[in-house]
């Protein structure tokens, strides 16, 4: 019998609020109170600073970013500077990763494959770049590979958090406010820029399908209040 994974969609939510929810879920997953969870969200314009973030990849001061409508948040995932915003599907895999792959690197490669297969289902051929994480496609405007899916994980006590961000239809101009992931010589692209216009829910549903196929799981849609840990929102307040 296939193991079950819950998926929860927070919808449009402030990044800091979603980060707090993720932390609470991660803590309960570590203790084994809740099952593995895929957590989906869409955020207002937010710049996140991973554990390996370099200040030179921020092109403005914190005050200038906030004046331009960007929130700036330090987070616990690996990686450098990233952007999240409307039109981008953010996916956190709160799972015991050793049940999915023989090691962290193998798990990352499989998460990339989930994203690649999700994109392929909509006619987009994606690939990897040796030495770089994430998922890449050819930009028809330049002929060069551009990032369509970013990846950054946190692993603590054997449980993952954070995960993938797929550019469905974000404002690509917002990525020019930073040097995404510290990579200066590669661009960023979206499904919409490639002529594939979908809702985040459509991409989410396909992602869940591909995740379950690759990892041999059965998915169950859920809400925070369905979890056996009382009221998550009360715990966060």
C-alpha positions as CSV (number, residue, x, y, z in Angstrom):
1,X,0.0,0.0,0.0
2,X,1.3,3.4,-0.9
3,X,2.1,5.8,1.9
4,X,0.0,9.0,2.2
5,X,1.1,12.6,2.0
6,X,-1.2,15.5,2.8
7,X,-1.2,18.7,0.7
8,X,-2.4,22.0,2.0
9,X,-2.8,25.2,0.0
10,X,-2.5,28.4,2.1
11,X,-3.5,30.5,-0.9
12,X,-2.3,34.1,-1.0
13,X,-0.5,34.6,2.3
14,X,2.1,36.9,3.8
15,X,5.5,35.2,3.6
16,X,6.3,35.7,7.3
17,X,3.0,34.2,8.2
18,X,3.6,31.2,5.9
19,X,7.1,30.9,7.3
20,X,5.7,30.7,10.8
21,X,3.1,28.1,9.8
22,X,5.8,26.0,8.1
23,X,8.0,26.2,11.2
24,X,5.1,24.9,13.4
25,X,4.3,22.1,11.0
26,X,8.0,21.2,10.8
27,X,8.2,21.0,14.6
28,X,5.2,18.7,14.8
29,X,6.5,16.5,11.9
30,X,9.8,16.1,13.8
31,X,7.8,14.7,16.8
32,X,5.8,12.4,14.5
33,X,2.4,14.0,15.4
34,X,1.5,14.9,11.8
35,X,2.2,13.1,8.5
36,X,4.3,14.3,5.6
37,X,2.9,17.5,4.1
38,X,3.3,19.4,0.8
39,X,2.5,23.1,1.6
40,X,1.6,25.4,-1.2
41,X,1.4,29.2,-1.1
42,X,1.5,32.4,-3.1
43,X,3.1,35.5,-1.6
44,X,3.2,39.2,-2.0
45,X,6.5,40.6,-3.3
46,X,9.1,39.3,-0.9
47,X,12.9,39.0,-1.0
48,X,14.2,36.1,1.0
49,X,17.7,35.7,2.3
50,X,18.9,32.1,2.7
51,X,21.7,31.0,5.1
52,X,24.3,31.6,2.4
53,X,23.0,35.0,1.3
54,X,25.6,37.5,0.1
55,X,24.8,41.2,0.6
56,X,26.2,42.1,-2.8
57,X,23.3,40.2,-4.4
58,X,21.0,42.8,-2.9
59,X,20.9,45.7,-5.3
60,X,19.2,48.1,-2.9
61,X,19.0,48.9,0.8
62,X,16.4,47.3,3.0
63,X,14.6,50.7,3.2
64,X,14.6,51.1,-0.6
65,X,13.2,47.6,-1.0
66,X,10.4,48.4,1.4
67,X,9.7,51.7,-0.3
68,X,9.3,49.8,-3.6
69,X,6.8,47.4,-2.0
70,X,9.1,44.4,-1.2
71,X,9.3,42.7,2.1
72,X,12.7,41.4,3.1
73,X,12.9,38.3,5.2
74,X,15.8,36.2,6.5
75,X,15.0,32.5,6.3
76,X,16.4,29.2,7.4
77,X,16.7,27.4,4.0
78,X,20.0,27.0,2.2
79,X,21.0,29.2,-0.7
80,X,21.4,32.8,-1.5
81,X,18.9,35.6,-2.3
82,X,15.6,34.8,-3.9
83,X,12.4,36.5,-4.9
84,X,8.8,35.3,-4.2
85,X,5.7,37.1,-5.4
86,X,2.3,36.9,-7.1
87,X,2.1,34.4,-9.9
88,X,4.8,32.1,-8.4
89,X,3.9,28.8,-6.9
90,X,5.9,28.2,-3.7
91,X,6.0,24.6,-2.5
92,X,7.4,23.4,0.9
93,X,8.1,19.7,1.3
94,X,7.7,19.0,5.1
95,X,8.8,15.4,4.9
96,X,11.1,12.8,6.4
97,X,13.4,12.9,3.3
98,X,15.1,9.6,4.0
99,X,11.8,7.8,3.3
100,X,12.0,9.4,-0.2
101,X,15.7,9.2,-1.2
102,X,19.0,7.7,0.0
103,X,20.4,11.2,0.8
104,X,19.8,14.9,0.6
105,X,21.4,15.3,-2.8
106,X,19.4,12.5,-4.3
107,X,16.2,14.0,-2.8
108,X,17.0,17.4,-4.4
109,X,17.5,15.8,-7.8
110,X,14.2,14.0,-7.4
111,X,12.4,17.2,-6.5
112,X,13.9,18.8,-9.6
113,X,12.5,15.9,-11.6
114,X,9.1,16.4,-10.1
115,X,9.2,20.0,-11.3
116,X,10.6,19.0,-14.7
117,X,7.8,16.4,-15.2
118,X,5.2,18.9,-14.1
119,X,6.4,21.4,-16.7
120,X,6.6,18.6,-19.3
121,X,2.9,17.9,-18.8
122,X,2.2,21.4,-20.1
123,X,4.5,21.1,-23.0
124,X,7.6,22.7,-21.5
125,X,10.9,20.9,-21.8
126,X,13.1,21.7,-18.8
127,X,16.5,20.6,-17.8
128,X,19.3,20.9,-15.2
129,X,22.6,22.7,-15.3
130,X,25.5,20.9,-13.8
131,X,26.7,22.5,-10.6
132,X,23.5,24.6,-10.2
133,X,20.3,23.7,-8.4
134,X,16.9,24.3,-9.8
135,X,15.1,23.8,-13.1
136,X,16.0,25.6,-16.4
137,X,14.5,26.1,-19.8
138,X,15.7,27.8,-23.0
139,X,14.6,31.5,-23.2
140,X,13.4,31.9,-26.8
141,X,14.4,35.5,-26.7
142,X,18.1,34.8,-26.0
143,X,18.6,31.2,-26.7
144,X,20.2,30.8,-23.3
145,X,19.0,28.7,-20.4
146,X,17.0,30.6,-17.8
147,X,15.7,29.5,-14.4
148,X,12.0,28.7,-14.2
149,X,12.1,26.8,-10.9
150,X,14.3,27.6,-7.9
151,X,15.1,25.1,-5.1
152,X,16.3,25.5,-1.6
153,X,15.9,23.2,1.4
154,X,16.3,23.2,5.1
155,X,16.9,19.8,6.8
156,X,16.6,19.6,10.6
157,X,16.2,16.5,12.7
158,X,15.7,14.4,9.5
159,X,12.8,16.5,8.3
160,X,12.8,18.8,5.3
161,X,11.3,22.2,5.0
162,X,11.1,24.8,2.2
163,X,11.5,23.3,-1.3
164,X,10.6,24.6,-4.7
165,X,9.3,27.8,-6.4
166,X,7.9,27.5,-9.9
167,X,7.4,30.7,-12.0
168,X,3.9,30.3,-13.4
169,X,3.2,34.0,-14.2
170,X,5.1,36.3,-11.9
171,X,6.2,39.9,-12.8
172,X,9.7,39.0,-14.1
173,X,10.8,42.6,-13.7
174,X,10.8,42.0,-9.9
175,X,13.6,39.6,-10.2
176,X,15.8,42.4,-11.5
177,X,15.7,43.9,-8.0
178,X,18.2,41.2,-6.9
179,X,20.8,38.9,-8.4
180,X,18.7,35.7,-8.0
181,X,20.6,33.0,-6.2
182,X,23.8,35.0,-6.8
183,X,23.9,33.8,-10.4
184,X,24.8,36.8,-12.6
185,X,25.0,35.2,-16.0
186,X,21.6,33.5,-16.2
187,X,18.2,34.9,-16.6
188,X,14.8,34.1,-15.1
189,X,11.7,33.0,-17.1
190,X,8.1,31.9,-16.5
191,X,5.6,29.6,-18.0
192,X,3.6,32.6,-19.1
193,X,6.6,34.1,-20.9
194,X,6.8,30.7,-22.8
195,X,3.2,31.1,-23.8
196,X,1.7,28.7,-21.3
197,X,-0.9,30.5,-19.3
198,X,-2.3,28.6,-16.4
199,X,-3.6,29.2,-12.9
200,X,-1.4,28.3,-9.9
201,X,-4.1,25.7,-9.0
202,X,-3.6,23.9,-12.3
203,X,0.1,23.7,-11.8
204,X,-0.3,22.7,-8.2
205,X,-2.5,19.8,-9.1
206,X,-0.1,18.6,-11.7
207,X,2.8,18.9,-9.2
208,X,1.0,16.8,-6.6
209,X,0.3,14.2,-9.3
210,X,3.9,14.0,-10.4
211,X,5.2,14.0,-6.8
212,X,3.0,11.1,-6.0
213,X,4.0,9.2,-9.1
214,X,7.8,9.7,-8.6
215,X,7.8,9.0,-4.8
216,X,5.0,6.3,-4.7
217,X,2.6,8.3,-2.5
218,X,-1.1,8.9,-2.4
219,X,-2.2,12.5,-1.9
220,X,-4.9,13.8,0.4
221,X,-6.1,17.4,0.3
222,X,-6.3,18.9,3.7
223,X,-6.5,22.1,5.7
224,X,-4.6,23.2,8.7
225,X,-7.5,22.5,11.0
226,X,-7.6,18.9,9.8
227,X,-4.3,18.2,11.4
228,X,-4.2,16.4,14.8
229,X,-2.4,19.2,16.6
230,X,-5.2,21.4,17.7
231,X,-5.7,24.8,16.1
232,X,-2.5,25.8,14.3
233,X,-3.5,29.4,14.1
234,X,-4.1,29.6,17.8
235,X,-0.6,28.1,18.4
236,X,0.9,30.8,16.2
237,X,-0.8,33.7,17.9
